[in-house]
Amino acid sequence: MKQCFFFILIGVISLTSCDNTMIYGEDVDIKDHVWHKDSILSFESDSLLDLPEVLKIGVTVRNTVDYKYRNLWLFVEIKLPNKETPIRDTLNHALMTAEGFWNENVDGSNIKESVKYYKYAIQNPPKGRYSVKIQHGMRDEFLGEIVSIGTRIEKHEN
């Protein structure tokens, strides 16, 4: 019995800790799962020094199955260490297919998770602190059923 538990534990650890593309990641829980339209979520990495040749930056969304839309419009601002002017863009984060099926992480859970990457990879990224600000761009003043929002900086693999 102890050997079986040991092998299961090793298997779980190896499956959950093998994300070798992740450089930085952080999530913020949304209080009561309601995101106000004026609430801007800010993320700032520590100084990133050992960077690959190409980075990609993504936004992670966790929502409940009761979220009433198929997508989530996001206003995203990315500040690179060597640039005074941040990159500002609007992302359409599709959470469901046109037929109404969840895109990712359909595991029987009440909470779904998906990642949307900024459309341009960053070539020869500068060393230093990266910051990302995210605000929802939906028409609802209070957007319900959003569990958490996060950002990811990852090694871009071709």
C-alpha positions in Angstrom: 0.0 0.0 0.0 2.8 2.4 0.9 4.6 1.7 -2.4 1.4 2.3 -4.4 0.9 5.7 -2.7 4.6 6.6 -3.3 4.3 5.9 -7.0 1.1 7.8 -7.3 2.6 10.8 -5.4 5.7 10.8 -7.7 3.4 10.6 -10.8 1.3 13.6 -9.6 4.3 15.7 -8.8 6.0 15.0 -12.1 2.8 15.8 -14.1 2.2 19.1 -12.3 5.7 20.4 -12.1 6.9 20.0 -15.7 6.1 23.4 -17.2 9.6 24.2 -18.4 8.3 27.0 -20.6 7.0 29.2 -17.7 9.2 32.1 -16.7 6.7 34.1 -14.6 3.1 33.5 -13.6 0.7 35.1 -11.2 -3.0 35.0 -10.6 -5.4 37.3 -8.7 -8.6 36.0 -7.3 -11.7 38.1 -8.0 -13.6 38.9 -4.9 -17.1 37.2 -4.9 -16.4 36.3 -8.6 -17.5 39.8 -9.6 -15.1 42.0 -11.6 -16.0 45.7 -11.8 -15.3 47.4 -15.1 -13.1 50.0 -13.5 -10.9 47.5 -11.7 -7.5 47.2 -13.3 -5.4 44.2 -12.2 -1.7 44.8 -12.1 1.1 42.2 -12.3 4.8 42.9 -12.0 7.5 40.3 -12.3 10.8 40.3 -10.4 13.7 41.3 -12.5 13.9 38.7 -15.2 17.6 38.0 -16.1 18.0 34.6 -17.9 15.6 35.0 -20.8 15.2 33.0 -24.0 15.4 34.4 -27.5 11.7 34.7 -27.8 8.9 35.3 -25.1 5.2 35.1 -25.3 2.8 36.8 -22.8 -0.6 35.4 -22.0 -3.6 36.1 -19.9 -5.2 33.3 -17.8 -8.9 33.4 -17.1 -10.7 31.2 -14.6 -14.5 31.4 -14.8 -17.5 29.3 -13.6 -19.7 27.4 -16.0 -22.4 30.0 -15.1 -20.5 32.8 -17.0 -23.1 34.1 -19.4 -20.9 34.9 -22.4 -18.8 33.0 -24.9 -15.9 35.4 -24.7 -14.2 38.0 -22.6 -12.9 41.3 -24.1 -9.8 42.4 -22.3 -7.8 45.7 -22.3 -4.1 44.7 -21.8 -1.1 46.9 -21.2 2.4 45.4 -21.4 5.4 47.4 -20.1 8.8 46.1 -21.2 11.9 47.0 -19.2 13.6 49.0 -22.0 10.5 50.8 -23.4 9.0 54.0 -22.0 5.7 53.5 -23.9 3.8 50.4 -23.0 2.1 48.1 -25.5 -1.7 48.5 -25.4 -4.1 46.2 -27.1 -7.5 44.7 -26.9 -7.8 40.9 -26.7 -10.8 38.8 -27.5 -10.5 35.8 -25.2 -12.8 33.1 -26.6 -14.0 30.9 -23.7 -16.5 28.8 -25.7 -16.9 27.6 -29.3 -19.6 29.0 -31.5 -21.7 25.9 -30.7 -21.5 26.7 -26.9 -18.9 24.2 -25.8 -16.1 25.1 -23.4 -12.7 25.4 -25.3 -10.4 24.1 -22.6 -10.1 22.3 -19.3 -13.5 20.5 -19.5 -12.9 18.2 -16.6 -16.3 18.0 -15.0 -15.4 20.9 -12.7 -17.6 24.0 -12.1 -14.5 26.2 -12.9 -12.9 26.4 -16.3 -9.5 27.8 -17.2 -8.1 29.1 -20.4 -5.1 31.1 -21.6 -5.0 33.7 -24.4 -1.6 34.8 -25.7 -0.8 38.2 -27.0 -0.6 37.9 -30.7 3.0 39.0 -31.1 6.0 37.2 -29.5 8.7 39.4 -28.1 12.0 38.9 -30.0 15.3 39.3 -28.0 13.4 40.3 -24.8 15.2 42.8 -22.6 16.3 41.8 -19.1 14.4 43.5 -16.2 10.9 43.9 -14.7 7.9 43.2 -16.9 4.5 44.6 -15.9 1.0 43.7 -17.3 -2.2 45.5 -16.5 -5.6 43.9 -17.4 -9.1 45.4 -17.4 -12.2 43.8 -18.7 -13.8 45.4 -21.7 -17.3 44.0 -21.5 -20.4 46.2 -21.4 -21.4 44.9 -17.9 -20.4 47.2 -15.1 -20.2 44.2 -12.8 -19.0 41.1 -14.7 -20.0 38.0 -12.8 -18.6 34.5 -12.6 -15.0 35.4 -13.1 -13.0 33.4 -10.5 -9.4 34.7 -11.2 -7.3 36.5 -13.8 -3.6 35.9 -14.2 -0.7 36.6 -16.5 2.0 34.3 -17.8 5.4 35.0 -19.4 6.7 32.0 -21.2 9.4 30.8 -23.5 8.1 30.7 -27.0 8.6 27.4 -28.7 8.3 27.2 -32.4 
